[in-house]
Amino acid sequence: MAECQWDLSFSDCSHLKIQLEPYPLDLRTPFGTSHSSTSQRKNALITITLGEITGNGEIGLPPKKAYCYLADYEDILDWIRHYLTLISQKIAQEEHLACAYDPFSNVPQDYFKCLRSQQTSATGIETMLRFLFLCLDEHPQSKERIGNWPKSGMECALFDLWGKHRRQPVFEIIGVPYTQKKPSFYTAALNVDISKMIEATRFGKDFSDYIKIKLDGDIQRGIEIFNALDREFPSANGTRRWSIDANAAWTPEGSIQFLNALTADQKSRIFMLEQAFPVTLLKGDEIPPSERQKWIDVKTSYQECGISVFADESVSVDADVEILRPYVDGVNIKMEKSGGFRGAVRALDAARHFNLKTWIGTMVGSVLLSQSAANLFPMVDSGGDMDGQLLTTIESQRFEGGFLWSMEHGVRGMVELDATKYGLGVETKR
């Protein structure tokens, strides 16, 4: 049942419908990180119907966390109500007629070229889509970071609709060729029972040989967890198919303690350390320069072992990328934090400009959420974690389709996109 719905028919018999509803998803097993543990997620689902075409967008909503996970469902609902009010006001003033707004004026010219060229010969549907983007960008919260969360769901629904109308997948609309498959990691969530993490990893291995391990601030326990998983699932030296995600829970001293506890062979099997430092590292004056220098030294120590350091919670938009350069080798971009496809493209492009590695992540969600993010895979060099759909039960998901988990050179976990699936690339279950 939609909690917020808006319908309007026009004189040319076309019809516009926008609705928001909760999208509850049951998790296969509890999903634990350093800051929360959940067994169900209440995501948000946005559906936009324009004429006979429908677009869908999902917003992943983890438990709130200061500076990074900013919105819950009530925040999304409040934002959408303001958005619908703005649309109504502008339609009353007939601003939707012959709208030639360019939604890509603040996106680098290399992207969305096929949509930029359509401004002078747009169809009725494309004119309305431009109008809806105009309202999106003029929303009262469009410049606030909390507004990025609902904006991401709206953008996904709008691009899904636009791609279906043009009979193109969104990744083709973005305009970066997908010439080489990239890996997606599967996340082994934190659990007090290591055997449960082994069980989760075994499930994930059916899809991907690349595994991300969630750890918390207990370094000794983290060492025990990694050793147990590394023993249970041996891999060749130099393969770098483990990833360690500390979710902002470590100290510089703890980071070095963990590194020093690894053997040389183990170090050669780890691809990255993700967000060991606190989210507040570059926000406010809470952390003195001397402490920040320690995190630069951590990066150097891990680099010397061939392990990359990535930011996740600390990076949301393109402006964050440059200030993180001294502390990281790469950034993990998520659409909820960046405000949708356009914000994510800007952030990834900024990372490329500053010679940082790029990664796409996704929140816990359904195949709709994972596939939305997978449309950005042609832009990244390091892969990502598109496993959100594997963490929730199939029965609670309302969509199907999406990318394939393929094998390359005997290794599972490569993301294979399908150019014959238009829009985001999923379908509603029948």
C-alpha angles and dihedrals in degrees: 000000000000114000092197124028135168127187131183133171121201132214091256088061093252118137135212123196127175123181140172125201139163115267106202115194127189116220121230089226131356110288110223130187133163091275107033149005124211137178096188133030126208101209125173126245122204120193124189122186119190114179105316097335124092128197126193133203129184126202117205110220115192119178110293118268125181116260096006119035098045109160141060129186094276090055090052091049093051091048093050092051090055090047093053091048090053092050091051092050093050094046089052086057090046093240089142092068114100091348109184097178114154108222090186102057091110095044120089112267094244092074135068091012094153091058095044090057092054097065096101097041103035121153122234091264092049091049090054091047090054088050091052090050089050090055089046092055094044094050110128090243096043092112096043120092093228086061091061091076099061089034090060092056092047092050092050091052092045094048090044088055094043092050093049090049091051093038091237134121114245093243089061091049090054086055108223113126115236097224100153129036116239128206127252119209124221116224122234100201121221115268133170087228109069090198088064090055089050089050091050091049091051089054091048092050089068086069107025139015088206111090131187115203120208114217136172136210095291097099097182091051089048090054090052092049094050093046091050094050093042090053094045095048108032120191134181119276114264095025094111098202098142123087125189117213115190095174093220094303103117135088124219089254092050091049091055091044090056093047093049091051091061124091119233089254092052091050089055090057097054120089101186151354108223126209101333091156123077120269088237092063092107100017118092124331098294096115120053121227091252090060091047089054089057089060091051087053090050090055090051092050093051092044089056088060093048093253117133122220116220134189121223116153091032096058123068111139137020092267090064094057100073096047090052094055097098092054105041146041094209148004134235109217122201122186096224091060096041097046102250136301098329094050092045091050090051092050093047091047090051090051090053090049091054093044094247123147116253132224134171120216134185135205122240105284147108131304088273091064096043094046091049090058092042089066086072094055094099087065098055131080101195103043122232146224112287092163098111090105092053092056094061129063119264089226093062094048120095099197138059139191124048132133125344125244098227137181126237125184089350094306122119125216106061114143112232116192123206116223091194092067109083128214113006090343106246135101134214112257113256 
